[in-house]
Amino acid sequence: VRKPLIILAAIALVATLSYCSSSKKASSSKRIVAYDTDIAPIMETQCAPCHIPAKKGNKKPYDNLANVKADIDEILMRVQLDSTDKKFMPKKKPKLDDATIATLKAWKEGGMLATKP
Ligand code: HEC
């Protein structure tokens, strides 16, 4: 008589555990964003060639953590401007998508990590 109960309890436990871990993942708004894995690829694709010296860019270099970190407020401000604004970045390119802008914001809010912990 006990066995089915134990099996039921075990199933309930597994179901609860997997539900908890998946809902935690889905609702976590604190995504970890790091310069090397998330930000550098954005700058190197979206801000090239102008800001990438290796691609013959002669504007302020954004191929390194120090400069991107120092200018993050200006960068965030410019990528959120209307694309017709004189200060809009990336110049001559389409506006960054919402997910990319959100990644830049999350990086700033997370303390501008160089790498993932
Ligand atoms: C087609 C070339 C081009 C691209 C692509 C481009 N920029 Fe620029 N950027 C410029 C020019 C030219 C200036 C200088 C004029 C100005 O300040 O608007 C500039 C200036 C800036 C400045 C001000 C720098 C300073 O000296 O204070 C920031 C911040 C900036 N860009 C961010 C970005 C970001 C972020 C991207 C990519 C998402 C980007 N730009 C893509 C051409 C470009």
Residues whose N, C-alpha, C, O or C-beta is under 5 A from the ligand:
A	BS01	HEC	Q46 C47 A48 P49 C50 K59 K60 D71 E74 I75 K86 K87 M89 P90 K91 K92
